[in-house]
Structures are given as C-alpha cells and as structure tokens.
Amino acid sequence: MNLLKTFFRRYNGDIYDLFFRIGMWWRIMYGFLRFVLGFVLLRLVGTPLLEIFYKVMSRELIEDPNDFFVHTATPFLQHSSFTVTYFLVIYLIFWGIIDILLSINLLKHKTWAFPVSIFLIGVFVFYEIYRLSHTHSFILAYIIIIDLILIWLIRKEYRKLLPID
C-alpha cells in the first residue's frame, strides 16, 4: 500500500505527471532487470552462445528432441563465434545502475537529474538508431519510441520545475 501512496504522492490529476511516474517506475524495474542479468551473465563470460542456448533450452529438448525452434536457431549459433564478454556484462550492470539512480532522482524532482537523464537517454537513442539501421528490429524500434516518449515526459516535467522568468 505504501508503494501506491509513493506512486501517487505528487499526482495532481495531470495525466502527463501520471505517465511520467509510470515511465520512471518502468525505468527502475527495467534497470533492475538489466543489473540482475548482468550479474547472471558474469558467470558466463567466455561461454559460447550455443552452449548458453542449450542450457536454457535443455528442458524443451528433453520434452521434444525435434523442437522446431531449437533446430532452427542451432545452425545460426553454431557458426557464431560470439561469446558472452565483459563488455556486455559491464554494459548491463552500468546502465542498470544508471537507470535506477537517475529514475529515483527524477521521481524526487532533483533538478540536476533532468538534464543528465535527457542527455544520456538521447545518446542511447542515437546508438539505438544506429543499431536499428543494421538490424531492422521491430523490438528496437519500439524501444526507441518509448525512449523518445520518456525524453519528452522528462523535459515536460523539468519545465514545470524551472522558475518562470
């Protein structure tokens, strides 16, 4: 119940404020998931992706040794030289912590957190657009749209905090 009180504490009937709060709580949860995934992957540094795939899908293979998904993905992963790297682990842990800390400070309306968040999300959006030009991923396009909406909501909330000249 206290979580709901915290969530609606500053909600004054402004729909943008409600979406801002939802967006920040989403970033906190998403950051926490990245952080946890980074630590899970830390144990797998240097492990080929095919080996990780088989570990994750082992139960499915026991139930159905001729599973279509497993047999479709295996050839792609067999010829892949990719392994879990320290870069991926550090990236997930670092961005998870940054998302959590910035989102908490945005919810507390710390004025320094607004421009920092806009800048960092903006840099990340440029990187996502670069990746989208190579992958053409619908999921990545969705993430870009969400990030742009979050930048807009953060900017709108920041303008409410600035003194009017």
C-alpha positions as CSV (number, residue, x, y, z in Angstrom):
1,M,0.0,0.0,0.0
2,N,2.9,2.4,0.7
3,L,4.2,1.8,-2.8
4,L,0.9,3.0,-4.2
5,K,1.0,6.1,-1.9
6,T,4.5,6.8,-3.1
7,F,3.4,6.3,-6.7
8,F,0.5,8.8,-6.5
9,R,2.1,11.2,-3.9
10,R,2.7,14.0,-6.4
11,Y,0.0,13.1,-8.8
12,N,-2.3,16.1,-9.1
13,G,-4.7,15.0,-11.8
14,D,-2.2,15.8,-14.5
15,I,-2.1,12.9,-17.0
16,Y,1.4,13.8,-18.1
17,D,2.6,13.6,-14.5
18,L,1.0,10.1,-14.2
19,F,2.7,8.9,-17.4
20,F,6.0,10.4,-16.1
21,R,5.7,8.4,-12.9
22,I,4.8,5.2,-14.8
23,G,7.8,5.8,-17.1
24,M,10.2,6.3,-14.2
25,W,9.0,3.2,-12.4
26,W,9.3,1.3,-15.6
27,R,12.9,2.5,-15.9
28,I,13.6,1.4,-12.4
29,M,12.3,-2.1,-13.0
30,Y,14.0,-2.3,-16.4
31,G,17.3,-1.1,-14.8
32,F,16.9,-3.7,-12.1
33,L,16.4,-6.4,-14.7
34,R,19.5,-5.3,-16.6
35,F,21.5,-5.2,-13.4
36,V,20.5,-8.7,-12.4
37,L,21.0,-10.0,-15.9
38,G,24.5,-8.5,-16.0
39,F,25.4,-10.4,-12.8
40,V,23.9,-13.6,-14.1
41,L,25.9,-13.3,-17.3
42,L,29.1,-12.5,-15.3
43,R,29.3,-16.2,-14.5
44,L,29.1,-17.0,-18.2
45,V,31.9,-14.7,-19.6
46,G,33.7,-16.5,-22.4
47,T,30.9,-19.1,-22.8
48,P,29.8,-19.5,-26.5
49,L,26.2,-18.5,-27.2
50,L,25.3,-22.0,-28.4
51,E,26.3,-23.5,-25.1
52,I,24.1,-21.0,-23.2
53,F,21.2,-21.6,-25.6
54,Y,21.4,-25.4,-25.0
55,K,21.5,-24.8,-21.2
56,V,18.4,-22.6,-21.4
57,M,16.6,-24.9,-23.8
58,S,17.6,-28.2,-22.2
59,R,14.1,-28.8,-20.6
60,E,12.5,-28.2,-24.0
61,L,14.9,-30.6,-25.7
62,I,14.1,-33.3,-23.1
63,E,10.3,-32.9,-23.8
64,D,10.7,-32.6,-27.6
65,P,14.1,-33.5,-29.1
66,N,12.8,-32.4,-32.5
67,D,11.7,-28.9,-31.4
68,F,11.4,-26.6,-34.4
69,F,12.7,-23.5,-32.7
70,V,15.8,-25.3,-31.3
71,H,16.6,-26.8,-34.7
72,T,16.1,-23.5,-36.5
73,A,18.3,-21.5,-34.1
74,T,21.1,-24.1,-33.8
75,P,22.7,-23.5,-37.2
76,F,22.9,-19.8,-36.7
77,L,24.5,-20.2,-33.3
78,Q,26.9,-23.0,-34.4
79,H,28.6,-20.6,-36.9
80,S,28.6,-17.8,-34.4
81,S,31.9,-17.0,-32.7
82,F,30.2,-14.7,-30.2
83,T,30.7,-15.4,-26.6
84,V,29.5,-13.5,-23.5
85,T,32.0,-10.8,-23.0
86,Y,32.9,-8.5,-20.1
87,F,31.7,-5.6,-22.3
88,L,28.2,-6.9,-22.3
89,V,28.2,-7.6,-18.6
90,I,29.6,-4.2,-17.7
91,Y,27.2,-2.5,-20.1
92,L,24.2,-4.2,-18.5
93,I,25.3,-3.6,-14.9
94,F,26.4,0.0,-15.6
95,W,23.2,1.0,-17.5
96,G,21.1,-0.8,-14.9
97,I,22.5,1.2,-12.0
98,I,22.4,4.5,-14.0
99,D,18.7,3.9,-14.9
100,I,17.8,3.1,-11.3
101,L,19.6,6.1,-9.8
102,L,18.5,8.6,-12.3
103,S,14.9,7.5,-12.2
104,I,14.8,7.6,-8.4
105,N,16.2,11.2,-8.5
106,L,13.8,12.2,-11.2
107,L,10.9,10.9,-9.0
108,K,12.3,13.0,-6.2
109,H,12.4,16.0,-8.6
110,K,16.2,16.6,-8.2
111,T,16.8,19.3,-10.9
112,W,20.3,18.0,-11.8
113,A,18.9,14.6,-12.8
114,F,16.6,16.0,-15.6
115,P,19.3,17.3,-18.0
116,V,21.6,14.4,-17.2
117,S,18.8,11.9,-18.0
118,I,17.8,13.7,-21.2
119,F,21.4,13.7,-22.4
120,L,22.1,10.1,-21.5
121,I,18.8,8.7,-23.0
122,G,19.4,10.9,-26.1
123,V,22.9,9.4,-26.6
124,F,21.5,6.0,-26.2
125,V,18.7,6.7,-28.7
126,F,21.3,7.7,-31.3
127,Y,23.1,4.4,-30.6
128,E,19.8,2.5,-30.9
129,I,19.0,4.2,-34.2
130,Y,22.5,3.2,-35.5
131,R,21.8,-0.4,-34.4
132,L,18.3,-0.2,-36.0
133,S,19.9,0.7,-39.3
134,H,21.8,-2.6,-39.2
135,T,19.3,-4.9,-37.6
136,H,15.8,-3.6,-38.7
137,S,14.4,-4.9,-35.4
138,F,10.8,-4.1,-34.6
139,I,11.6,-4.5,-30.9
140,L,14.4,-2.0,-31.1
141,A,12.1,0.4,-33.0
142,Y,9.6,0.1,-30.2
143,I,12.3,0.8,-27.6
144,I,13.4,3.9,-29.5
145,I,9.8,5.2,-29.5
146,I,9.5,4.5,-25.7
147,D,12.8,6.3,-25.1
148,L,11.7,9.3,-27.1
149,I,8.4,9.5,-25.2
150,L,10.4,9.3,-21.9
151,I,12.7,12.2,-23.0
152,W,9.6,14.2,-23.9
153,L,7.9,13.4,-20.5
154,I,11.2,14.2,-18.6
155,R,11.5,17.5,-20.4
156,K,7.9,18.4,-19.7
157,E,8.3,17.6,-16.0
158,Y,11.6,19.6,-15.9
159,R,9.9,22.7,-17.4
160,K,7.3,22.6,-14.6
161,L,10.2,22.8,-12.0
162,L,12.0,25.7,-13.7
163,P,11.3,29.1,-12.3
164,I,9.2,31.3,-14.7
165,D,11.1,34.4,-15.7
